[in-house]
Amino acid sequence: MKTRVCVGLLVATSLVSALIFLLAGDSHLPVMQWPKEADLGLVFSVVWGGGVMASVAYVFSAMVFVTVAVVGYAIGYKIGSYLPTSSDTQ
């Protein structure tokens, strides 16, 4: 893969992992259950705090995770364009 794509995927994965840690890091569950806990915690917060239906909160939660991943990929892709590639060093 190209350097830009690799860096984009790395930054996207890092940001989604950071979001999961932010939302579920204080729970006493195993780390493998943190993504589910983060999703359900965000859904609970939106339903309880915003007073919306649960189905709307599930869609909103999915949109938050997808948005963080896409923005992270875009940032990493841009950072990767500044890094030298193997064809530049030869």
N, C-alpha and C positions, 0 to 999 in steps of 0.2 A: 504494500500500500504506500501511498505517497505520505510524506512527512506531515503535510497539512491535515490529512484525514486521520492519521494516528494521533496527532496532538489534539485534534478536535474530539475524538472519541475518549481520549484520556481525560480531558477537562470536563466533558459532559458526564462521564462516569464519576469523576471526583465531586462534581457539584451535586449530583443526585445522591451520592453517598453522604455528603455533608448535610443535605436537607433531611435525609433519613436519620442521621445522628442527632440533628437539632430537634427533630420531632419525637424521637423515641429513645434518645440516649439515656434518659433518667429512669427508664423502666427496668424491672428486674427480670425481664424475659431474656432468653438466649438471643444471640446476635442474629441468628437465622430467622427469627420472627420479627425483627425490627422493621422491615419494609411493610409488613401487614399492620403492625402496631402504628407506624407513622401514618399510613393511609387512613386507618380507622380513627386515629386521634385527630387528624385534620377534618375528617367527616364530622366527628362529634363536635369539634369546635365551631364549624360552620353551621351545623344544625342548631346547636344550643345558643351560640352567640348571635347568629343571623336570623334565626327563626324561619329557616327555609325547609322545604321537604327533604327527606333523606336522599331521594333519587337525584335531586338537583345538587346536593352536596357531594355525592359520589362522582358526578360528572365534573364538578368544580375541582375536586381533589385530583382526578385524573388529568385535568387540564393544567393544574399547577405542576405536577410532576413532568408532564410532557414539555411544558414551557421552560422549566429549568433545564431539562436535557437539551432542548433545541438552542436555547441561549448559550448554554455551556459549549455546545458543539460549534456554534458560530464564533464564539470568543476564541476557542482553541484553534479553529481553522484559520482565523486571522493571525493568531500568534505563530502558528506553524508556517505561515507564508514568510515570516521574517527569519526563520531558521534556514541554515544552508542545507541543501540536498546533496546526495551523493554525486550527482552530475556536476554540481558547482565546484566540488573539491578536486575533480580530475583535470 
